[in-house]
Amino acid sequence: MQISITQSISGTGALRIGGAFLARFYPEAKAIYLPSPTWGNHIPIFKDSGLEVKTYSYYDKQTVGLDFDNLKKDLLAAPDKSVFLFHACAHNPTGVDPTKEQWKEISQLVKQKGHFPFFDMAYQGFASGSVDADAFAPRHFVEEGHQIALCQSFAKNMGLYGERVGAFSLVTASPEEKAKVDSQIKM
């Protein structure tokens, strides 16, 4: 495993870099599936990147919790190799996150369908109070062999809000792939 990474203008810049990269280099990325609801800026960022925006079930207003059964159904119903955006922690705007066991099941379904996991981690440390605990989902996906995209903001959680510090990372399969990805994301 190799990680290709570039600095971005906070998490928003990382999302834009990721959207543009996938639209250009991931042939299956005609659309990106976003949780319903999601952060309001996700939709224009990904549309501007050239991706069609679709949604998947996430929040259940009746239980004020995760709509896990329908989330799983939507993962299975999407075409193979679809791109799914996941909020790694502190889901915006609901604050509702999957449990570790639910993340493990989501990972298995994503792998089963060959989907591409794209993580937005804007609030690492805010959900649990621990930056390590809040990194569970992307770390688990990598441990399970997924090649993920990860958008991070360090503005709010690291006290660097005025600096707009962020990063876009892609897990690559080899040093050769990393070199190719590096050359593109840094443009």
C-alpha positions in Angstrom: 0.0 0.0 0.0 1.2 3.5 -0.9 -0.5 6.8 0.0 -0.6 9.7 -2.4 -1.4 13.0 -0.7 -1.6 16.6 -1.5 -2.3 19.7 0.7 -5.6 21.4 0.0 -7.6 24.5 1.0 -9.2 22.9 3.9 -11.7 20.0 3.5 -13.6 21.8 0.8 -10.6 22.0 -1.4 -9.8 18.3 -0.8 -13.4 17.4 -1.9 -13.0 19.4 -5.1 -9.6 17.8 -5.9 -11.1 14.4 -5.2 -14.2 15.0 -7.3 -12.2 16.3 -10.3 -9.7 13.4 -10.0 -12.4 10.8 -10.0 -14.3 12.4 -12.8 -11.2 12.4 -14.9 -9.5 9.1 -14.0 -12.1 6.7 -12.5 -14.2 5.6 -15.5 -17.0 4.2 -13.3 -17.4 7.6 -11.6 -20.2 9.0 -13.6 -22.0 9.7 -10.4 -21.3 9.9 -6.7 -23.7 8.7 -4.0 -24.1 11.1 -1.1 -25.9 10.3 2.2 -29.3 11.9 2.6 -29.0 14.4 4.1 -25.5 15.6 3.6 -23.5 18.8 4.0 -25.0 21.4 1.6 -21.8 22.1 -0.2 -21.2 18.5 -1.2 -23.8 18.8 -4.0 -22.3 21.9 -5.9 -18.7 20.7 -5.3 -19.3 17.3 -7.0 -21.6 18.7 -9.7 -18.9 21.3 -10.5 -16.4 18.4 -10.7 -18.4 16.8 -13.4 -20.1 14.1 -11.4 -23.8 13.4 -11.3 -25.0 13.5 -7.7 -27.2 10.7 -6.4 -28.2 9.9 -2.8 -28.4 6.9 -0.5 -30.5 6.4 2.6 -28.8 7.6 5.8 -30.9 9.4 8.3 -34.2 8.1 9.8 -36.3 11.0 11.1 -38.6 8.7 13.0 -35.8 7.2 15.1 -33.5 10.2 14.9 -30.8 7.7 14.0 -29.1 5.8 11.2 -31.4 4.2 8.6 -29.1 1.3 8.5 -31.3 -1.2 6.7 -32.1 1.1 3.9 -28.5 2.3 3.7 -27.4 -1.4 3.1 -30.2 -1.9 0.5 -29.0 1.2 -1.4 -25.4 0.0 -1.3 -26.5 -3.3 -2.9 -28.8 -1.6 -5.4 -26.2 0.8 -6.8 -24.3 -0.3 -9.9 -21.1 -2.2 -9.2 -18.0 0.1 -8.7 -20.1 3.1 -7.8 -18.5 5.9 -5.8 -20.0 6.4 -2.3 -19.1 9.3 -0.1 -19.1 8.6 3.6 -18.7 11.0 6.5 -16.0 9.3 8.5 -17.3 10.8 11.8 -19.6 13.5 13.1 -21.9 13.3 10.1 -22.9 16.8 8.9 -25.7 17.8 9.4 -27.2 15.0 11.6 -24.3 14.0 13.9 -25.4 10.4 13.5 -22.6 8.0 12.9 -22.6 4.2 12.2 -21.2 2.1 15.1 -17.9 0.2 14.6 -19.9 -3.0 13.8 -22.0 -1.1 11.3 -18.9 0.3 9.6 -17.5 -3.2 9.4 -20.7 -4.4 7.6 -20.7 -1.3 5.3 -17.1 -2.2 4.4 -18.1 -5.8 3.5 -20.9 -4.6 1.3 -18.7 -2.0 -0.4 -16.1 -4.7 -1.1 -18.8 -7.1 -2.3 -20.1 -4.6 -4.9 -16.6 -3.2 -5.8 -17.7 0.3 -4.8 -15.1 3.1 -4.3 -15.2 4.5 -0.8 -14.7 8.3 -0.6 -14.4 9.6 2.9 -15.0 13.2 4.1 -13.4 13.7 7.5 -14.0 17.3 8.4 -14.6 16.9 12.1 -12.0 14.3 13.3 -11.9 14.4 17.1 -15.3 16.1 17.4 -17.5 13.0 17.5 -15.8 11.0 20.3 -13.2 13.5 21.6 -10.4 11.4 20.2 -8.8 11.9 16.8 -7.8 8.2 16.9 -11.2 6.9 17.7 -12.8 9.1 15.0 -10.5 7.7 12.4 -11.9 4.2 12.8 -13.9 4.0 9.5 -11.2 5.0 7.0 -8.6 3.0 8.9 -10.8 -0.1 8.9 -11.5 0.2 5.2 -7.8 0.4 4.5 -7.1 -2.6 6.7 -9.8 -4.5 4.8 -8.0 -3.9 1.5 -10.0 -1.0 0.1 -8.2 1.7 -1.9 -10.0 4.8 -0.4 -10.0 8.5 -1.0 -9.8 10.6 2.1 -10.6 14.3 2.4 -9.5 15.9 5.7 -9.9 19.3 7.2 -7.5 20.4 9.9 -9.0 23.9 10.2 -11.6 23.4 13.0 -10.2 20.4 14.9 -6.6 21.5 15.0 -7.3 25.2 15.7 -6.1 26.3 12.3 -9.4 27.7 11.0 -7.9 30.9 9.6 -5.2 28.9 7.8 -7.7 26.7 5.8 -5.4 23.6 6.1 -6.6 20.3 4.5 -5.4 17.2 2.7 -6.6 14.9 -0.1 -5.2 11.4 0.1 -5.6 8.3 -2.1 -4.5 4.8 -1.2 -2.8 3.4 -4.2 -1.8 -0.2 -5.0 1.9 0.2 -5.9 4.8 2.7 -6.0 4.2 3.1 -9.8 0.5 3.9 -9.3 1.4 6.3 -6.5 3.8 8.2 -8.8 1.1 8.5 -11.5 -1.5 9.7 -9.0 1.0 12.1 -7.3 1.7 13.8 -10.6 -2.1 14.4 -11.3 -3.4 15.5 -7.9 -0.6 17.9 -7.4 -1.5 19.7 -10.6 
